[in-house]
Amino acid sequence: YMDAFQRLLSLNFTSRQEREIVHVILHCSLSEKAFNPFYALLASKFLSVKHNFVITFKYALWDRLKLIEGGEMNLRDMTL
């Protein structure tokens, strides 16, 4: 996970592109059939580096939970 983290940071993304990292991590982790600790470790590393990642993760999760609560999505479709 450290290799992936360092490689992603070395790409010098803009702040908008950095937010996509969060969405990709969420998408990949939710696409796995079983829990994969790699994504949790990678996410925690990003969360520890920049507060912007914390905010982005919160909003991304809240958006998915609102869709589930509103009946627009079920738990199996969470990767949308």
PDB file of N, CA, C and O in Angstrom:
ATOM      1  N   TYR A   1       0.810  -1.196   0.000  1.00  0.00           N
ATOM      2  CA  TYR A   1       0.000   0.000   0.000  1.00  0.00           C
ATOM      3  C   TYR A   1       0.856   1.263   0.000  1.00  0.00           C
ATOM      4  O   TYR A   1       0.461   2.289  -0.553  1.00  0.00           O
ATOM      5  N   MET A   2       2.016   1.182   0.616  1.00  0.00           N
ATOM      6  CA  MET A   2       2.904   2.358   0.646  1.00  0.00           C
ATOM      7  C   MET A   2       3.409   2.690  -0.755  1.00  0.00           C
ATOM      8  O   MET A   2       3.540   3.861  -1.111  1.00  0.00           O
ATOM      9  N   ASP A   3       3.690   1.667  -1.540  1.00  0.00           N
ATOM     10  CA  ASP A   3       4.136   1.887  -2.910  1.00  0.00           C
ATOM     11  C   ASP A   3       3.041   2.594  -3.710  1.00  0.00           C
ATOM     12  O   ASP A   3       3.309   3.561  -4.423  1.00  0.00           O
ATOM     13  N   ALA A   4       1.817   2.107  -3.586  1.00  0.00           N
ATOM     14  CA  ALA A   4       0.694   2.733  -4.301  1.00  0.00           C
ATOM     15  C   ALA A   4       0.495   4.167  -3.825  1.00  0.00           C
ATOM     16  O   ALA A   4       0.268   5.065  -4.635  1.00  0.00           O
ATOM     17  N   PHE A   5       0.579   4.384  -2.528  1.00  0.00           N
ATOM     18  CA  PHE A   5       0.424   5.724  -1.961  1.00  0.00           C
ATOM     19  C   PHE A   5       1.493   6.673  -2.504  1.00  0.00           C
ATOM     20  O   PHE A   5       1.178   7.775  -2.952  1.00  0.00           O
ATOM     21  N   GLN A   6       2.737   6.250  -2.466  1.00  0.00           N
ATOM     22  CA  GLN A   6       3.830   7.102  -2.935  1.00  0.00           C
ATOM     23  C   GLN A   6       3.726   7.381  -4.425  1.00  0.00           C
ATOM     24  O   GLN A   6       4.003   8.495  -4.869  1.00  0.00           O
ATOM     25  N   ARG A   7       3.335   6.392  -5.192  1.00  0.00           N
ATOM     26  CA  ARG A   7       3.197   6.592  -6.639  1.00  0.00           C
ATOM     27  C   ARG A   7       2.064   7.571  -6.957  1.00  0.00           C
ATOM     28  O   ARG A   7       2.201   8.419  -7.838  1.00  0.00           O
ATOM     29  N   LEU A   8       0.950   7.451  -6.241  1.00  0.00           N
ATOM     30  CA  LEU A   8      -0.160   8.373  -6.461  1.00  0.00           C
ATOM     31  C   LEU A   8       0.214   9.796  -6.069  1.00  0.00           C
ATOM     32  O   LEU A   8      -0.135  10.744  -6.771  1.00  0.00           O
ATOM     33  N   LEU A   9       0.916   9.951  -4.963  1.00  0.00           N
ATOM     34  CA  LEU A   9       1.342  11.295  -4.552  1.00  0.00           C
ATOM     35  C   LEU A   9       2.344  11.899  -5.531  1.00  0.00           C
ATOM     36  O   LEU A   9       2.356  13.112  -5.736  1.00  0.00           O
ATOM     37  N   SER A  10       3.172  11.074  -6.127  1.00  0.00           N
ATOM     38  CA  SER A  10       4.201  11.586  -7.039  1.00  0.00           C
ATOM     39  C   SER A  10       3.610  12.096  -8.357  1.00  0.00           C
ATOM     40  O   SER A  10       4.299  12.759  -9.132  1.00  0.00           O
ATOM     41  N   LEU A  11       2.328  11.786  -8.611  1.00  0.00           N
ATOM     42  CA  LEU A  11       1.701  12.227  -9.857  1.00  0.00           C
ATOM     43  C   LEU A  11       1.320  13.709  -9.843  1.00  0.00           C
ATOM     44  O   LEU A  11       0.957  14.263 -10.881  1.00  0.00           O
ATOM     45  N   ASN A  12       1.400  14.354  -8.675  1.00  0.00           N
ATOM     46  CA  ASN A  12       1.113  15.788  -8.547  1.00  0.00           C
ATOM     47  C   ASN A  12      -0.236  16.161  -9.154  1.00  0.00           C
ATOM     48  O   ASN A  12      -0.316  17.028 -10.024  1.00  0.00           O
ATOM     49  N   PHE A  13      -1.284  15.504  -8.693  1.00  0.00           N
ATOM     50  CA  PHE A  13      -2.629  15.800  -9.153  1.00  0.00           C
ATOM     51  C   PHE A  13      -3.087  17.174  -8.683  1.00  0.00           C
ATOM     52  O   PHE A  13      -2.595  17.700  -7.685  1.00  0.00           O
ATOM     53  N   THR A  14      -4.030  17.742  -9.412  1.00  0.00           N
ATOM     54  CA  THR A  14      -4.690  18.954  -8.933  1.00  0.00           C
ATOM     55  C   THR A  14      -5.627  18.545  -7.804  1.00  0.00           C
ATOM     56  O   THR A  14      -5.854  17.355  -7.583  1.00  0.00           O
ATOM     57  N   SER A  15      -6.170  19.523  -7.091  1.00  0.00           N
ATOM     58  CA  SER A  15      -7.055  19.183  -5.967  1.00  0.00           C
ATOM     59  C   SER A  15      -8.298  18.439  -6.450  1.00  0.00           C
ATOM     60  O   SER A  15      -8.801  17.559  -5.752  1.00  0.00           O
ATOM     61  N   ARG A  16      -8.787  18.778  -7.616  1.00  0.00           N
ATOM     62  CA  ARG A  16      -9.953  18.082  -8.174  1.00  0.00           C
ATOM     63  C   ARG A  16      -9.600  16.630  -8.512  1.00  0.00           C
ATOM     64  O   ARG A  16     -10.393  15.722  -8.263  1.00  0.00           O
ATOM     65  N   GLN A  17      -8.433  16.420  -9.068  1.00  0.00           N
ATOM     66  CA  GLN A  17      -8.006  15.064  -9.403  1.00  0.00           C
ATOM     67  C   GLN A  17      -7.735  14.244  -8.141  1.00  0.00           C
ATOM     68  O   GLN A  17      -7.957  13.034  -8.125  1.00  0.00           O
ATOM     69  N   GLU A  18      -7.252  14.907  -7.080  1.00  0.00           N
ATOM     70  CA  GLU A  18      -7.015  14.211  -5.816  1.00  0.00           C
ATOM     71  C   GLU A  18      -8.317  13.635  -5.264  1.00  0.00           C
ATOM     72  O   GLU A  18      -8.320  12.558  -4.668  1.00  0.00           O
ATOM     73  N   ARG A  19      -9.419  14.352  -5.461  1.00  0.00           N
ATOM     74  CA  ARG A  19     -10.710  13.866  -4.982  1.00  0.00           C
ATOM     75  C   ARG A  19     -11.109  12.581  -5.690  1.00  0.00           C
ATOM     76  O   ARG A  19     -11.807  11.744  -5.117  1.00  0.00           O
ATOM     77  N   GLU A  20     -10.675  12.422  -6.916  1.00  0.00           N
ATOM     78  CA  GLU A  20     -10.994  11.200  -7.650  1.00  0.00           C
ATOM     79  C   GLU A  20     -10.307   9.985  -7.046  1.00  0.00           C
ATOM     80  O   GLU A  20     -10.807   8.867  -7.170  1.00  0.00           O
ATOM     81  N   ILE A  21      -9.170  10.189  -6.398  1.00  0.00           N
ATOM     82  CA  ILE A  21      -8.481   9.088  -5.727  1.00  0.00           C
ATOM     83  C   ILE A  21      -9.422   8.447  -4.714  1.00  0.00           C
ATOM     84  O   ILE A  21      -9.498   7.223  -4.611  1.00  0.00           O
ATOM     85  N   VAL A  22     -10.134   9.280  -3.969  1.00  0.00           N
ATOM     86  CA  VAL A  22     -11.083   8.791  -2.964  1.00  0.00           C
ATOM     87  C   VAL A  22     -12.170   7.945  -3.626  1.00  0.00           C
ATOM     88  O   VAL A  22     -12.493   6.853  -3.159  1.00  0.00           O
ATOM     89  N   HIS A  23     -12.724   8.460  -4.709  1.00  0.00           N
ATOM     90  CA  HIS A  23     -13.799   7.736  -5.390  1.00  0.00           C
ATOM     91  C   HIS A  23     -13.301   6.407  -5.970  1.00  0.00           C
ATOM     92  O   HIS A  23     -14.028   5.413  -5.957  1.00  0.00           O
ATOM     93  N   VAL A  24     -12.096   6.390  -6.463  1.00  0.00           N
ATOM     94  CA  VAL A  24     -11.529   5.144  -7.011  1.00  0.00           C
ATOM     95  C   VAL A  24     -11.273   4.134  -5.892  1.00  0.00           C
ATOM     96  O   VAL A  24     -11.561   2.948  -6.052  1.00  0.00           O
ATOM     97  N   ILE A  25     -10.739   4.593  -4.769  1.00  0.00           N
ATOM     98  CA  ILE A  25     -10.514   3.686  -3.640  1.00  0.00           C
ATOM     99  C   ILE A  25     -11.838   3.093  -3.164  1.00  0.00           C
ATOM    100  O   ILE A  25     -11.929   1.890  -2.920  1.00  0.00           O
ATOM    101  N   LEU A  26     -12.862   3.936  -3.032  1.00  0.00           N
ATOM    102  CA  LEU A  26     -14.176   3.438  -2.612  1.00  0.00           C
ATOM    103  C   LEU A  26     -14.740   2.443  -3.619  1.00  0.00           C
ATOM    104  O   LEU A  26     -15.244   1.383  -3.246  1.00  0.00           O
ATOM    105  N   HIS A  27     -14.651   2.790  -4.875  1.00  0.00           N
ATOM    106  CA  HIS A  27     -15.181   1.911  -5.916  1.00  0.00           C
ATOM    107  C   HIS A  27     -14.480   0.549  -5.897  1.00  0.00           C
ATOM    108  O   HIS A  27     -15.131  -0.494  -5.943  1.00  0.00           O
ATOM    109  N   CYS A  28     -13.168   0.574  -5.830  1.00  0.00           N
ATOM    110  CA  CYS A  28     -12.408  -0.681  -5.838  1.00  0.00           C
ATOM    111  C   CYS A  28     -12.681  -1.511  -4.589  1.00  0.00           C
ATOM    112  O   CYS A  28     -12.841  -2.728  -4.675  1.00  0.00           O
ATOM    113  N   SER A  29     -12.733  -0.865  -3.439  1.00  0.00           N
ATOM    114  CA  SER A  29     -12.957  -1.626  -2.208  1.00  0.00           C
ATOM    115  C   SER A  29     -14.359  -2.221  -2.163  1.00  0.00           C
ATOM    116  O   SER A  29     -14.544  -3.323  -1.647  1.00  0.00           O
ATOM    117  N   LEU A  30     -15.335  -1.517  -2.689  1.00  0.00           N
ATOM    118  CA  LEU A  30     -16.706  -2.028  -2.687  1.00  0.00           C
ATOM    119  C   LEU A  30     -16.933  -3.069  -3.783  1.00  0.00           C
ATOM    120  O   LEU A  30     -17.900  -3.829  -3.728  1.00  0.00           O
ATOM    121  N   SER A  31     -16.061  -3.103  -4.761  1.00  0.00           N
ATOM    122  CA  SER A  31     -16.179  -4.084  -5.833  1.00  0.00           C
ATOM    123  C   SER A  31     -15.650  -5.456  -5.435  1.00  0.00           C
ATOM    124  O   SER A  31     -15.985  -6.460  -6.063  1.00  0.00           O
ATOM    125  N   GLU A  32     -14.836  -5.500  -4.408  1.00  0.00           N
ATOM    126  CA  GLU A  32     -14.267  -6.769  -3.939  1.00  0.00           C
ATOM    127  C   GLU A  32     -15.357  -7.616  -3.291  1.00  0.00           C
ATOM    128  O   GLU A  32     -16.239  -7.087  -2.614  1.00  0.00           O
ATOM    129  N   LYS A  33     -15.297  -8.909  -3.496  1.00  0.00           N
ATOM    130  CA  LYS A  33     -16.275  -9.805  -2.871  1.00  0.00           C
ATOM    131  C   LYS A  33     -16.003  -9.961  -1.384  1.00  0.00           C
ATOM    132  O   LYS A  33     -16.936 -10.080  -0.589  1.00  0.00           O
ATOM    133  N   ALA A  34     -14.754  -9.962  -1.009  1.00  0.00           N
ATOM    134  CA  ALA A  34     -14.361 -10.083   0.400  1.00  0.00           C
ATOM    135  C   ALA A  34     -13.559  -8.839   0.786  1.00  0.00           C
ATOM    136  O   ALA A  34     -12.999  -8.158  -0.073  1.00  0.00           O
ATOM    137  N   PHE A  35     -13.512  -8.555   2.075  1.00  0.00           N
ATOM    138  CA  PHE A  35     -12.763  -7.404   2.565  1.00  0.00           C
ATOM    139  C   PHE A  35     -11.298  -7.528   2.173  1.00  0.00           C
ATOM    140  O   PHE A  35     -10.675  -8.569   2.382  1.00  0.00           O
ATOM    141  N   ASN A  36     -10.759  -6.466   1.608  1.00  0.00           N
ATOM    142  CA  ASN A  36      -9.352  -6.430   1.228  1.00  0.00           C
ATOM    143  C   ASN A  36      -8.688  -5.323   2.033  1.00  0.00           C
ATOM    144  O   ASN A  36      -8.967  -4.149   1.793  1.00  0.00           O
ATOM    145  N   PRO A  37      -7.821  -5.661   2.978  1.00  0.00           N
ATOM    146  CA  PRO A  37      -7.215  -4.649   3.846  1.00  0.00           C
ATOM    147  C   PRO A  37      -6.334  -3.643   3.100  1.00  0.00           C
ATOM    148  O   PRO A  37      -6.027  -2.579   3.639  1.00  0.00           O
ATOM    149  N   PHE A  38      -5.928  -3.959   1.884  1.00  0.00           N
ATOM    150  CA  PHE A  38      -5.106  -3.041   1.101  1.00  0.00           C
ATOM    151  C   PHE A  38      -5.789  -1.682   0.962  1.00  0.00           C
ATOM    152  O   PHE A  38      -5.156  -0.645   1.158  1.00  0.00           O
ATOM    153  N   TYR A  39      -7.077  -1.686   0.624  1.00  0.00           N
ATOM    154  CA  TYR A  39      -7.796  -0.434   0.404  1.00  0.00           C
ATOM    155  C   TYR A  39      -7.979   0.346   1.704  1.00  0.00           C
ATOM    156  O   TYR A  39      -7.945   1.577   1.701  1.00  0.00           O
ATOM    157  N   ALA A  40      -8.171  -0.361   2.801  1.00  0.00           N
ATOM    158  CA  ALA A  40      -8.296   0.303   4.101  1.00  0.00           C
ATOM    159  C   ALA A  40      -6.979   0.966   4.486  1.00  0.00           C
ATOM    160  O   ALA A  40      -6.966   2.093   4.980  1.00  0.00           O
ATOM    161  N   LEU A  41      -5.883   0.271   4.260  1.00  0.00           N
ATOM    162  CA  LEU A  41      -4.567   0.841   4.581  1.00  0.00           C
ATOM    163  C   LEU A  41      -4.254   2.039   3.681  1.00  0.00           C
ATOM    164  O   LEU A  41      -3.743   3.061   4.140  1.00  0.00           O
ATOM    165  N   LEU A  42      -4.567   1.895   2.409  1.00  0.00           N
ATOM    166  CA  LEU A  42      -4.318   2.988   1.471  1.00  0.00           C
ATOM    167  C   LEU A  42      -5.159   4.202   1.834  1.00  0.00           C
ATOM    168  O   LEU A  42      -4.657   5.326   1.847  1.00  0.00           O
ATOM    169  N   ALA A  43      -6.430   3.984   2.128  1.00  0.00           N
ATOM    170  CA  ALA A  43      -7.316   5.083   2.507  1.00  0.00           C
ATOM    171  C   ALA A  43      -6.835   5.743   3.793  1.00  0.00           C
ATOM    172  O   ALA A  43      -6.817   6.971   3.885  1.00  0.00           O
ATOM    173  N   SER A  44      -6.449   4.952   4.781  1.00  0.00           N
ATOM    174  CA  SER A  44      -5.995   5.535   6.050  1.00  0.00           C
ATOM    175  C   SER A  44      -4.727   6.358   5.867  1.00  0.00           C
ATOM    176  O   SER A  44      -4.529   7.360   6.553  1.00  0.00           O
ATOM    177  N   LYS A  45      -3.878   5.941   4.951  1.00  0.00           N
ATOM    178  CA  LYS A  45      -2.652   6.711   4.684  1.00  0.00           C
ATOM    179  C   LYS A  45      -3.001   8.066   4.068  1.00  0.00           C
ATOM    180  O   LYS A  45      -2.438   9.088   4.459  1.00  0.00           O
ATOM    181  N   PHE A  46      -3.928   8.076   3.106  1.00  0.00           N
ATOM    182  CA  PHE A  46      -4.353   9.346   2.514  1.00  0.00           C
ATOM    183  C   PHE A  46      -5.046  10.228   3.557  1.00  0.00           C
ATOM    184  O   PHE A  46      -4.850  11.443   3.578  1.00  0.00           O
ATOM    185  N   LEU A  47      -5.849   9.612   4.413  1.00  0.00           N
ATOM    186  CA  LEU A  47      -6.553  10.372   5.444  1.00  0.00           C
ATOM    187  C   LEU A  47      -5.586  11.004   6.440  1.00  0.00           C
ATOM    188  O   LEU A  47      -5.860  12.078   6.975  1.00  0.00           O
ATOM    189  N   SER A  48      -4.472  10.353   6.687  1.00  0.00           N
ATOM    190  CA  SER A  48      -3.504  10.885   7.647  1.00  0.00           C
ATOM    191  C   SER A  48      -2.643  12.001   7.060  1.00  0.00           C
ATOM    192  O   SER A  48      -2.002  12.747   7.802  1.00  0.00           O
ATOM    193  N   VAL A  49      -2.626  12.119   5.738  1.00  0.00           N
ATOM    194  CA  VAL A  49      -1.754  13.103   5.093  1.00  0.00           C
ATOM    195  C   VAL A  49      -2.434  14.462   4.914  1.00  0.00           C
ATOM    196  O   VAL A  49      -1.835  15.501   5.195  1.00  0.00           O
ATOM    197  N   LYS A  50      -3.676  14.453   4.450  1.00  0.00           N
ATOM    198  CA  LYS A  50      -4.365  15.699   4.126  1.00  0.00           C
ATOM    199  C   LYS A  50      -5.783  15.678   4.643  1.00  0.00           C
ATOM    200  O   LYS A  50      -6.498  14.687   4.491  1.00  0.00           O
ATOM    201  N   HIS A  51      -6.187  16.777   5.257  1.00  0.00           N
ATOM    202  CA  HIS A  51      -7.552  16.887   5.760  1.00  0.00           C
ATOM    203  C   HIS A  51      -8.564  16.897   4.620  1.00  0.00           C
ATOM    204  O   HIS A  51      -9.713  16.501   4.812  1.00  0.00           O
ATOM    205  N   ASN A  52      -8.154  17.342   3.441  1.00  0.00           N
ATOM    206  CA  ASN A  52      -9.070  17.349   2.290  1.00  0.00           C
ATOM    207  C   ASN A  52      -9.582  15.948   1.969  1.00  0.00           C
ATOM    208  O   ASN A  52     -10.725  15.788   1.542  1.00  0.00           O
ATOM    209  N   PHE A  53      -8.754  14.947   2.169  1.00  0.00           N
ATOM    210  CA  PHE A  53      -9.172  13.575   1.919  1.00  0.00           C
ATOM    211  C   PHE A  53     -10.237  13.137   2.919  1.00  0.00           C
ATOM    212  O   PHE A  53     -11.148  12.386   2.569  1.00  0.00           O
ATOM    213  N   VAL A  54     -10.125  13.599   4.154  1.00  0.00           N
ATOM    214  CA  VAL A  54     -11.127  13.275   5.178  1.00  0.00           C
ATOM    215  C   VAL A  54     -12.489  13.814   4.749  1.00  0.00           C
ATOM    216  O   VAL A  54     -13.491  13.101   4.804  1.00  0.00           O
ATOM    217  N   ILE A  55     -12.518  15.054   4.328  1.00  0.00           N
ATOM    218  CA  ILE A  55     -13.772  15.685   3.898  1.00  0.00           C
ATOM    219  C   ILE A  55     -14.336  14.956   2.678  1.00  0.00           C
ATOM    220  O   ILE A  55     -15.534  14.681   2.622  1.00  0.00           O
ATOM    221  N   THR A  56     -13.502  14.648   1.725  1.00  0.00           N
ATOM    222  CA  THR A  56     -13.962  13.986   0.506  1.00  0.00           C
ATOM    223  C   THR A  56     -14.516  12.600   0.812  1.00  0.00           C
ATOM    224  O   THR A  56     -15.547  12.215   0.259  1.00  0.00           O
ATOM    225  N   PHE A  57     -13.842  11.834   1.694  1.00  0.00           N
ATOM    226  CA  PHE A  57     -14.356  10.521   2.073  1.00  0.00           C
ATOM    227  C   PHE A  57     -15.716  10.647   2.757  1.00  0.00           C
ATOM    228  O   PHE A  57     -16.625   9.863   2.484  1.00  0.00           O
ATOM    229  N   LYS A  58     -15.854  11.626   3.639  1.00  0.00           N
ATOM    230  CA  LYS A  58     -17.132  11.818   4.331  1.00  0.00           C
ATOM    231  C   LYS A  58     -18.254  12.071   3.332  1.00  0.00           C
ATOM    232  O   LYS A  58     -19.304  11.432   3.394  1.00  0.00           O
ATOM    233  N   TYR A  59     -18.031  13.000   2.418  1.00  0.00           N
ATOM    234  CA  TYR A  59     -19.076  13.334   1.457  1.00  0.00           C
ATOM    235  C   TYR A  59     -19.384  12.166   0.516  1.00  0.00           C
ATOM    236  O   TYR A  59     -20.545  11.937   0.176  1.00  0.00           O
ATOM    237  N   ALA A  60     -18.374  11.444   0.102  1.00  0.00           N
ATOM    238  CA  ALA A  60     -18.592  10.307  -0.787  1.00  0.00           C
ATOM    239  C   ALA A  60     -19.419   9.222  -0.093  1.00  0.00           C
ATOM    240  O   ALA A  60     -20.322   8.641  -0.696  1.00  0.00           O
ATOM    241  N   LEU A  61     -19.109   8.958   1.161  1.00  0.00           N
ATOM    242  CA  LEU A  61     -19.875   7.963   1.910  1.00  0.00           C
ATOM    243  C   LEU A  61     -21.292   8.452   2.197  1.00  0.00           C
ATOM    244  O   LEU A  61     -22.250   7.688   2.078  1.00  0.00           O
ATOM    245  N   TRP A  62     -21.427   9.717   2.572  1.00  0.00           N
ATOM    246  CA  TRP A  62     -22.757  10.279   2.840  1.00  0.00           C
ATOM    247  C   TRP A  62     -23.628  10.214   1.591  1.00  0.00           C
ATOM    248  O   TRP A  62     -24.812   9.887   1.673  1.00  0.00           O
ATOM    249  N   ASP A  63     -23.044  10.523   0.433  1.00  0.00           N
ATOM    250  CA  ASP A  63     -23.821  10.478  -0.812  1.00  0.00           C
ATOM    251  C   ASP A  63     -24.351   9.076  -1.068  1.00  0.00           C
ATOM    252  O   ASP A  63     -25.507   8.916  -1.461  1.00  0.00           O
ATOM    253  N   ARG A  64     -23.532   8.066  -0.853  1.00  0.00           N
ATOM    254  CA  ARG A  64     -23.972   6.685  -1.065  1.00  0.00           C
ATOM    255  C   ARG A  64     -25.032   6.283  -0.045  1.00  0.00           C
ATOM    256  O   ARG A  64     -26.000   5.602  -0.384  1.00  0.00           O
ATOM    257  N   LEU A  65     -24.846   6.707   1.211  1.00  0.00           N
ATOM    258  CA  LEU A  65     -25.825   6.369   2.246  1.00  0.00           C
ATOM    259  C   LEU A  65     -27.168   7.044   1.991  1.00  0.00           C
ATOM    260  O   LEU A  65     -28.216   6.457   2.261  1.00  0.00           O
ATOM    261  N   LYS A  66     -27.149   8.261   1.477  1.00  0.00           N
ATOM    262  CA  LYS A  66     -28.401   8.952   1.137  1.00  0.00           C
ATOM    263  C   LYS A  66     -29.141   8.217   0.027  1.00  0.00           C
ATOM    264  O   LYS A  66     -30.367   8.106   0.064  1.00  0.00           O
ATOM    265  N   LEU A  67     -28.410   7.719  -0.949  1.00  0.00           N
ATOM    266  CA  LEU A  67     -29.044   6.957  -2.029  1.00  0.00           C
ATOM    267  C   LEU A  67     -29.667   5.667  -1.505  1.00  0.00           C
ATOM    268  O   LEU A  67     -30.744   5.270  -1.951  1.00  0.00           O
ATOM    269  N   ILE A  68     -28.997   5.017  -0.568  1.00  0.00           N
ATOM    270  CA  ILE A  68     -29.538   3.795   0.025  1.00  0.00           C
ATOM    271  C   ILE A  68     -30.774   4.126   0.849  1.00  0.00           C
ATOM    272  O   ILE A  68     -31.789   3.434   0.763  1.00  0.00           O
ATOM    273  N   GLU A  69     -30.687   5.177   1.643  1.00  0.00           N
ATOM    274  CA  GLU A  69     -31.799   5.578   2.494  1.00  0.00           C
ATOM    275  C   GLU A  69     -33.025   5.971   1.665  1.00  0.00           C
ATOM    276  O   GLU A  69     -34.156   5.680   2.055  1.00  0.00           O
ATOM    277  N   GLY A  70     -32.811   6.618   0.546  1.00  0.00           N
ATOM    278  CA  GLY A  70     -33.902   7.038  -0.318  1.00  0.00           C
ATOM    279  C   GLY A  70     -34.449   5.928  -1.196  1.00  0.00           C
ATOM    280  O   GLY A  70     -35.408   6.143  -1.938  1.00  0.00           O
ATOM    281  N   GLY A  71     -33.860   4.752  -1.124  1.00  0.00           N
ATOM    282  CA  GLY A  71     -34.336   3.622  -1.905  1.00  0.00           C
ATOM    283  C   GLY A  71     -33.867   3.632  -3.347  1.00  0.00           C
ATOM    284  O   GLY A  71     -34.299   2.795  -4.139  1.00  0.00           O
ATOM    285  N   GLU A  72     -32.996   4.556  -3.703  1.00  0.00           N
ATOM    286  CA  GLU A  72     -32.487   4.634  -5.070  1.00  0.00           C
ATOM    287  C   GLU A  72     -31.381   3.624  -5.333  1.00  0.00           C
ATOM    288  O   GLU A  72     -31.030   3.356  -6.482  1.00  0.00           O
ATOM    289  N   MET A  73     -30.833   3.063  -4.253  1.00  0.00           N
ATOM    290  CA  MET A  73     -29.733   2.118  -4.373  1.00  0.00           C
ATOM    291  C   MET A  73     -29.841   1.134  -3.220  1.00  0.00           C
ATOM    292  O   MET A  73     -30.247   1.502  -2.118  1.00  0.00           O
ATOM    293  N   ASN A  74     -29.475  -0.123  -3.475  1.00  0.00           N
ATOM    294  CA  ASN A  74     -29.395  -1.057  -2.362  1.00  0.00           C
ATOM    295  C   ASN A  74     -27.929  -1.341  -2.065  1.00  0.00           C
ATOM    296  O   ASN A  74     -27.040  -0.902  -2.795  1.00  0.00           O
ATOM    297  N   LEU A  75     -27.690  -2.066  -1.009  1.00  0.00           N
ATOM    298  CA  LEU A  75     -26.297  -2.302  -0.590  1.00  0.00           C
ATOM    299  C   LEU A  75     -25.464  -3.019  -1.635  1.00  0.00           C
ATOM    300  O   LEU A  75     -24.255  -2.804  -1.714  1.00  0.00           O
ATOM    301  N   ARG A  76     -26.084  -3.861  -2.432  1.00  0.00           N
ATOM    302  CA  ARG A  76     -25.343  -4.589  -3.469  1.00  0.00           C
ATOM    303  C   ARG A  76     -24.910  -3.665  -4.600  1.00  0.00           C
ATOM    304  O   ARG A  76     -23.935  -3.958  -5.293  1.00  0.00           O
ATOM    305  N   ASP A  77     -25.621  -2.550  -4.798  1.00  0.00           N
ATOM    306  CA  ASP A  77     -25.304  -1.620  -5.880  1.00  0.00           C
ATOM    307  C   ASP A  77     -24.452  -0.451  -5.413  1.00  0.00           C
ATOM    308  O   ASP A  77     -24.359   0.554  -6.119  1.00  0.00           O
ATOM    309  N   MET A  78     -23.837  -0.552  -4.259  1.00  0.00           N
ATOM    310  CA  MET A  78     -23.126   0.577  -3.687  1.00  0.00           C
ATOM    311  C   MET A  78     -21.935   1.037  -4.509  1.00  0.00           C
ATOM    312  O   MET A  78     -21.433   2.135  -4.267  1.00  0.00           O
ATOM    313  N   THR A  79     -21.469   0.271  -5.447  1.00  0.00           N
ATOM    314  CA  THR A  79     -20.286   0.646  -6.198  1.00  0.00           C
ATOM    315  C   THR A  79     -20.565   1.650  -7.309  1.00  0.00           C
ATOM    316  O   THR A  79     -19.635   2.080  -7.991  1.00  0.00           O
ATOM    317  N   LEU A  80     -21.793   2.025  -7.503  1.00  0.00           N
ATOM    318  CA  LEU A  80     -22.116   2.974  -8.574  1.00  0.00           C
ATOM    319  C   LEU A  80     -21.426   4.301  -8.384  1.00  0.00           C
ATOM    320  O   LEU A  80     -21.595   5.207  -9.200  1.00  0.00           O
TER     321      LEU A  80
END
